Amino acid sequence: MCLAVPSEIVCINDFVATVDVHGARREISLLLLPEPVEVGDFVIVHAGFAIQKIDREAGNEALRMIRELVESEEFQEQYKEDFV
């Protein structure tokens, strides 16, 4: 299973961007995006490619829900072996 993660663009160099998710940064490709993006925009990232631009509010809300899920007791119990 794959999860597309909302990520904030912090740097752009041609068709490569650096994105940040809760302090974790990585480089992604912008080649699949149908619209231009700027530093500060949120994008959905899947398999190293930005696939869609989303508004800041939607990005922050999705990250909040992911954080709540990961911090839940049910998630921690089910996936505790994966985080050892």
N, C-alpha and C positions, 0 to 999 in steps of 0.2 A: 504494500500500500504506500502511496506517495501523498505527501501533504504540501500543497502550494502555500508558501508563507508570505504574508505581507511584509515588505521591507522598505525602509526609507533610503532614498538615494543620497549619499553624502559626497560623492565625487563622480564626475563624468569625464572620460577621455575617449573621444570618438564614439565607437559603438560598445565600449566597455564601461561599466559603472561599478563603483564600490557601494555596497548597501550595508546598512546596519540594522540588526535585530537585537534589541536588548544588550548592546555592547559587542555583540559578535559581528565581525565584518568579513565580507567576502566579495570577490569580484564576480560579476555576472555579465552576460551578453545582453545587449539591447536590440540585437538584429531582428527579433521577431515582433517587436512592438510596432503597431500601425500608426502611432502618434508620437510626437516629440515629448521628451520629459526633461525636467530640470532638477537641480539639486534641491532637496526638500520634498520632492514628490514621493508618493508611495506607489509601489508596484507589487504585483503578485509574481513571485519567483517560483519556477518549477524546473528542476533538473539543470540549474545554472543559467536559465534564460528568464528574462522579464517577459511575461506573457500578457499582462494587462496593467494599465494604469488605474489606480483607484484613488478616491479622495481620502484626505488625511483622517477624517472622522471614521470612515469605514475601516481603514488600516489599523487605527488605534483600538477600535472596538474588537476587531478580529484578534489582535494580539492579546488583549485583555482576556478574551474567552479562552484562548490557547493556554495562557498563563494559569487561569483558574482550573482548567482541566488537569494540567500537569501537576499542580499543587494539591489536587484533591486526594483524599485518602484512598479512594477506589483505584485511581490511576497508579498511585505510589505502590499499592499492594500488588496490583496485577503486573506491573513492569519493574518491580524492585530488582530483579536479577539483571536487567538491562543497564542499570545505573551503578553497578558495583565496580 
